[in-house]
Structures are given as structure tokens and as C-alpha cells.
Amino acid sequence: MAVHGRFLKAAAAASMVAVLTAACGNGGGDESDEQAEAGTSGVGPITFAMGSNDTDKLRPVIEQWNAENPDQEVTLRELPAEQDGQRDTLTQSLQTESGEYDVFALDVTDTAYFAANGWLQPIEGDTEVDTSGLIEAAVDSATYNGTLYGIPQNTNAQLLYYRTDLQPEAPANWDALVASCEAAEGADVDCLQTQLSLYEGLTVAATQFIHSWGGQVVGDDGQTPELDTDQARAGLTALVDAYQNGVIPPQTDAFTEEETAQAFLAGETMYSYNWPYMYESGQSDPTSQVQGRFEVAPIVGQDGAGRSTLGGYNNAINVFSENKATAQAFLEFIISEDVQMGFAEQSFPPVLSSIYDDEALQQEFPYMPALKAALENAEPRPVTPYYPAVSKAIQDNTFAALRGEKNVEQALTDMSAAIDQAAQ
């Protein structure tokens, strides 16, 4: 997903559920193994496909590659800006076993779906890439059933924004945040705002609470619900109680990232969960009421720092590509230090961990240390080939629990049943 963390509406994702579920399971077997072995020594021109909303970050990278590798030219192919359009276009091509897109940037939530269909080249053997210097959670998002199917390109994580004029230091854990709401009440502002509208942002919010209390949504197989645990119950209960008790104000059930940013910049809340893009707006927007009066830290959990949910892209090699050696080298090039530093300078959070320690970069982007800490403790959204259906199950049932239409226990039970149904 794009660096700014703007998400699709649930309806758009839900419209894909039937298509995605029907498509899953077509790959695998000896035929897929043979296809994965084909073309691994192929060298020559390749195409790179990516959503048009973020191709401006990759154009200079491709130009540099082409200048250095004129015999292995990369041609950029723009996909639709919205995630569902990207998924549609790639699916239609790959179902015909086409190699027209040699490498493509997948939203982190789509990687398992494409892998489960047998459309992605495993990143191993001849196409192996060293990921030891990358953010671990980002690598996890590209791993399905124990196999790496993509190389993270860029990443993202939500941060806790806090008003230093009201709360000089970030709270140590969730209980400390709740206790400090007295300061917000005294200043006549909200305590914590986040995104609780019925869309993908609610999946992010719910999974962050579940993960931050030690729970999981699905197992390693990507389809077995793991919500019948004390940890999952405690995490979702913390979110629901906070909303119903006013720690998170009621109007946030209509908030996306943009409403959250507008309210924080207007000085209407003491804390906010949002993506890093809000930092620059808060400090430089002439209308900001909090300029110079806020800092950022990792989100909080039960016992300390919480587990933020990842955004970003994973770059994958088309299993039908004829020039996989060039594709593999291009993936390595994108995670090189120079390219990753260029991403960071464009506020496109890199996946190369060492970039976050650059002192000059930290001066330009003061949120970098907090973002690195958040990323090192982050967790992907459920890695599952049925992601749209799983996300819808999380959204629908969390929203019902927030509004008091279900208790937490029923919400988790119904969430599990919907996830089971998606995998049938």
C-alpha cells in the first residue's frame, strides 16, 4: 500500500472476494515446480509493473538501472492507482500464463494470494536474494507457507503522535495512556483518535490491538482462525472498551486517515494513531495548530510498545518470466543502499534497516528513530490468500462490537466463522 497508508474502502475489497476465492488453489504441483525452474538464467529486457499512484518514486530508480544496464532495460508499466484495479489487471494476465509483467509491486496484503495461485517465483536457489539487512516484519509479509515469494520494496507503520504541551513524554503502555486521559479532559480535547470507519483502516486498528496484546488472527497456514484466545479477546476488548468509555471519541467511527490528520492538526486531540506522513503536515502546514508541540513514538500495547500493522509493497517475480536472472538482479538493486536512501528522502519508508540510523536523515525527518522502533516490532496484517474476505470479517465484526451490536466474544466467534467460510 502506498506510503501514506491511504486505504481502499471495504466495498471495493469486498467486491473482489468471490473472484479471489475462486482463483485460489489453482497453482501448485509438478507443473508449478517446472515453471519456477524455467528462465532462472534468462538475461534481457524486463517490464516492471506498479500502481500509478507511486510510480514517481520508481522512475528515477529505473532510469539509473537502465543507464547502468543498457542490455537489460527495464520498462515501467503503470497499473491502476487503486489496489483492486492492480489486482484485477495482474490476475487477468497471470491466469493466461503471460510473462508480460516480469516483476510487479504487490500490496503487502496481496502477496499470499498471488503466491497461493502459483504465479510468483520463489525467492530461493538461482533467484535467492539476501534479506538479512531488511526489516524483519516486512520480509515476513512476503513469506507464505514458509517460502519467500517477494522482496520488500518499501514499508510503513503507524505511530503514536502525542502533544508535548499536554503530555511531555509518551505513555509507557496502554494503561498509562488511558490514565493520562485526565490531562486531555482538563484541556478540553479528545484523548486518542484513530481510524474506526468501516473500511481497511478498521482492519489496521483491530489487528494492531489484537497483535499488541499477543494475539493472532490466522495461523501460519493463512486460513485457520486463531481468535479463540485470551490474548485476542483482551486486545479487541481494549479497543472496544476505549471507544465505549470515551478514551477514543465516538466520532472516530467515521474517521479515515485524513479525518484523523485534520483533527490532530487542528489541536482537537492529545494522542493520535496515524502514518508518518502526518508528521510533516503537523510541523510545516501553515494551518497546523500543533506545530512544534508534538512528538512521535511507537504505538502502545498491554506491556509496552505495541505492534503496528505494516503497509508497503513487495516486489515479486512473475513465475512465467523468461528473464528471471535480470528480474532477480533488479530486485537486489531496489534494496541497495543508494536506492533505499533515495526512498527515505522522498518520505517513502525504506526496508533497509541501516538507513534509519543515518544522522543527516534523522535531522531532516525526526520521526525516523520512532518509525524504526515501530517497524522492528511491527507485524503484517494476516498473511492469507483470502485477504479481502478476512479483512471484511475483521471490519464488520469489530464495527458491530464498537457500536454495541455484539459483545466481544460474539464478534470474535463470528469473525472466525467468516474466515473459515472464506477458506472453503
BAVEX-90734 format. One record per residue (C-alpha): residue in one letter; x, y, z. Coordinates in pm, whole numbers, padded with zeros to 5 digits, always signed. Layout:
// residues N
aXYZ...
END
This chain:
// residues 424
m+00000+00000+00000a+00111+00348-00064v+00346+00516+00181h+00082+00745+00320g-00129+00449+00425r-00446+00558+00249f-00666+00254+00214l-00941+00127-00009k-01298+00132+00109a-01426-00203+00229a-01679-00223-00050a-01407-00221-00314a-01219-00501-00142a-01536-00697-00077s-01627-00690-00446m-01319-00899-00516v-01385-01173-00261a-01564-01413-00493v-01305-01371-00769l-01011-01415-00535t-01152-01714-00351a-01242-01890-00674a-00896-01830-00817c-00702-01958-00515g-00570-02311-00522n-00516-02332-00899g-00138-02333-00864g+00098-02589-00715g+00220-02934-00812d+00485-03054-01054e+00381-02809-01326s+00444-02512-01096d+00780-02656-00991e+00884-02689-01355q+00772-02335-01431a+00969-02200-01133e+01283-02367-01268a+01237-02219-01616g+01405-01894-01713t+01618-01859-01399s+01929-01795-01611g+01746-01567-01854v+01904-01225-01903g+01749-00944-02105p+01486-00669-02105i+01209-00689-01844t+00895-00499-01752f+00816-00368-01406a+00450-00306-01315m+00330-00087-01030g+00028+00119-00932s+00038+00462-01096n+00000+00647-00765d+00356+00565-00657t+00550+00524-00982d+00710+00866-00937k+00929+00706-00667l+01048+00432-00907r+01106+00629-01227p+01450+00763-01123v+01543+00416-00996i+01458+00261-01332e+01644+00537-01516q+01956+00468-01309w+01928+00092-01369n+01888+00141-01744a+02188+00372-01761e+02400+00106-01590n+02244-00195-01765p+02157-00097-02125d+02131-00460-02235q+01882-00541-01958e+01648-00245-01989v+01353-00218-01751t+01029-00079-01892l+00780+00066-01645r+00419-00042-01691e+00170+00155-01485l-00118-00031-01322p-00439+00134-01196a-00394+00357-00891e-00636+00162-00672q-00538-00172-00520d-00835-00367-00656g-00761-00245-01009q-00398-00352-00975r-00505-00695-00853d-00757-00731-01137t-00508-00640-01408l-00237-00873-01281t-00480-01160-01220q-00620-01143-01572s-00269-01151-01717l-00135-01429-01496q-00437-01652-01549t-00328-01674-01913e+00027-01766-01801s+00155-01446-01957g+00503-01311-01895e+00412-00956-01999y+00492-00829-01648d+00826-00974-01535v+00832-00801-01196f+00543-00635-01016a+00490-00442-00696l+00223-00608-00483d+00049-00458-00185v+00169-00649+00120t-00182-00788+00168d-00192-00938-00185t+00135-01131-00182a-00005-01451-00031y-00293-01459-00280f-00061-01446-00581a+00175-01698-00420a-00109-01943-00344n-00206-01938-00712g+00144-02044-00818w+00209-01715-01001l+00516-01600-00808q+00873-01722-00840p+01001-01848-00503i+01296-01634-00393e+01536-01920-00344g+01805-02109-00533d+01901-01922-00850t+01670-01632-00762e+01775-01603-00396v+01818-01251-00255d+01993-01166+00072t+01730-01018+00304s+01941-01015+00622g+01961-00634+00630l+01589-00576+00577i+01314-00504+00830e+01210-00850+00952a+00837-00784+00961a+00849-00662+00601v+01017-00987+00497d+00750-01179+00689s+00482-01005+00485a+00636-01154+00168t+00658-01505+00315y+00376-01757+00261n+00375-02114+00396g+00739-02081+00491t+00859-01970+00148l+00972-01620+00047y+00784-01504-00263g+00883-01139-00285i+01134-00880-00173p+01003-00583+00027q+01044-00256-00162n+00920-00003+00092t+00727-00028+00415n+00526+00173+00666a+00393+00158+01021q+00155+00365+01227l+00295+00584+01505l+00162+00735+01825y+00151+01114+01795y+00140+01292+02130r+00103+01654+02230t+00410+01752+02431d+00236+02058+02576l-00017+01822+02739q+00190+01504+02781p+00568+01571+02787e+00659+01203+02743a+00499+00919+02552p+00300+00677+02771a+00485+00357+02857n+00190+00125+02783w-00184+00119+02723d-00283+00158+03087a-00058+00463+03114l-00220+00614+02806v-00569+00559+02947a-00468+00707+03284s-00326+01017+03116c-00659+01099+02953e-00728+01323+03254a-00487+01575+03101a-00686+01571+02777e-01010+01621+02967g-00858+01917+03152a-00756+02075+02823d-01099+02007+02671v-00963+01790+02388d-01011+01426+02295c-00773+01167+02438l-00692+00931+02144q-00815+00943+01787t-00766+00673+01526q-00941+00528+01221l-01256+00334+01304s-01465+00389+00991l-01589+00074+00819y-01301+00029+00572e-00947-00112+00559g-00830+00131+00827l-01052-00051+01077t-00872-00376+00993v-00546-00199+01073a-00682-00069+01404a-00829-00404+01513t-00525-00611+01417q-00296-00364+01593f-00486-00413+01918i-00507-00791+01878h-00137-00821+01793s-00033-00575+02064w-00196-00797+02328g-00017-01104+02192g-00296-01246+01975q-00318-01356+01612v-00594-01353+01353v-00495-01656+01143g-00236-01930+01176d+00076-01983+00969d-00128-02166+00706g-00307-01840+00625q-00656-01980+00674t-00710-02122+01024p-00864-01866+01263e-00673-01818+01588l-00909-01573+01756d-01033-01802+02033t-00754-01699+02271d-00728-01486+02582q-00484-01258+02401a-00715-01188+02107r-01007-01127+02344a-00801-00890+02558g-00681-00692+02258l-01022-00644+02098t-01175-00573+02440a-00921-00294+02497l-01023-00130+02169v-01397-00170+02228d-01380-00050+02589a-01175+00253+02486y-01435+00350+02228q-01732+00291+02455n-01568+00465+02753g-01468+00774+02557v-01091+00722+02558i-01141+00706+02179p-01419+00954+02094p-01738+00839+01918q-01688+01047+01603t-01390+00835+01505d-01621+00561+01378a-01640+00783+01068f-01266+00863+01053t-01018+00763+00785e-00654+00875+00791e-00747+01214+00651e-01005+01300+00917t-00759+01182+01182a-00488+01411+01042q-00721+01710+01014a-00835+01673+01375f-00483+01635+01512l-00353+01934+01317a-00648+02136+01446g-00541+02060+01804e-00852+01857+01883t-00685+01554+02041m-00394+01476+02273y-00299+01146+02106s-00339+01013+01755y-00255+00690+01576n-00160+00761+01216w+00103+00704+00947p+00431+00903+00924y+00304+01140+00655m+00113+01331+00923y+00440+01437+01090e+00547+01667+00809s+00200+01814+00780g+00189+01884+01152q+00521+02067+01151s+00503+02255+00821d+00136+02308+00732p+00062+02679+00790t-00278+02588+00936s-00132+02343+01190q-00224+02428+01549v+00030+02183+01691q+00348+02291+01515g+00644+02240+01748r+00417+02090+02014f+00413+01719+01935e+00642+01418+01906v+00602+01059+01790a+00666+00716+01942p+00566+00358+01864i+00203+00276+01936v+00144+00121+02279g+00031-00223+02387q-00052-00408+02704d+00303-00428+02841g+00492-00161+02646a+00535-00078+02280g+00257-00217+02064r+00279-00400+01734s+00199-00167+01448t+00044-00304+01131l+00257-00281+00816g+00189-00104+00490g+00409-00107+00181y+00488-00301-00134n+00657-00635-00203n+00828-00682-00539a+00768-01026-00692i+00898-01208-00998n+00641-01350-01239v+00688-01727-01248f+00625-01708-01626s+00905-01455-01687e+01175-01562-01934n+01442-01331-01786k+01440-01419-01419a+01813-01357-01371t+01763-00993-01469a+01449-00975-01256q+01642-01107-00954a+01921-00854-01009f+01664-00573-01035l+01510-00678-00701e+01856-00662-00543f+01915-00320-00696i+01596-00181-00541i+01709-00278-00189s+02057-00133-00240e+02167+00143-00004d+02157+00422-00263v+01807+00337-00381q+01672+00290-00031m+01822+00622+00081g+01650+00787-00214f+01319+00640-00099a+01374+00775+00252e+01446+01124+00117q+01108+01112-00059s+00928+01006+00262f+00885+00656+00114p+00986+00448+00419p+01271+00214+00320v+01306-00153+00410l+01684-00145+00456s+01718-00116+00832s+02051+00071+00837i+01901+00371+00654y+01708+00468+00966d+02033+00525+01157d+02166+00791+00920e+02216+01107+01128a+02156+01352+00844l+01834+01173+00756q+01721+01183+01119q+01773+01558+01126e+01562+01601+00814f+01298+01351+00925p+01293+01346+01309y+01036+01065+01316m+01289+00817+01175p+01406+00665+01509a+01047+00614+01625l+00950+00466+01289k+01243+00224+01301a+01144+00114+01653a+00785+00068+01537l+00891-00132+01231e+01119-00359+01433n+00820-00454+01648a+00562-00448+01370e+00354-00732+01236p+00196-00782+00893r-00177-00793+00851p-00296-01153+00819v-00083-01327+00554t-00356-01515+00375p-00461-01583+00014y-00814-01486+00119y-00721-01143+00248p-01021-00938+00119a-01265-01177+00289v-01056-01191+00607s-01033-00813+00618k-01408-00778+00568a-01470-01024+00853i-01247-00817+01082q-01407-00489+00981d-01769-00598+01002n-01742-00768+01338t-01517-00509+01500f-01754-00233+01391a-02051-00424+01533a-01867-00465+01865l-01777-00095+01878r-02140+00001+01823g-02262-00242+02089e-02443-00464+01840k-02232-00763+01951n-02018-00834+02254v-01651-00907+02200e-01695-01282+02238q-01965-01296+01970a-01767-01066+01743l-01464-01295+01758t-01678-01606+01709d-01846-01457+01401m-01510-01331+01274s-01370-01683+01297a-01671-01833+01119a-01639-01584+00833i-01267-01661+00797d-01344-02035+00792q-01606-01974+00525a-01363-01773+00312a-01121-02066+00301q-01383-02320+00190
END
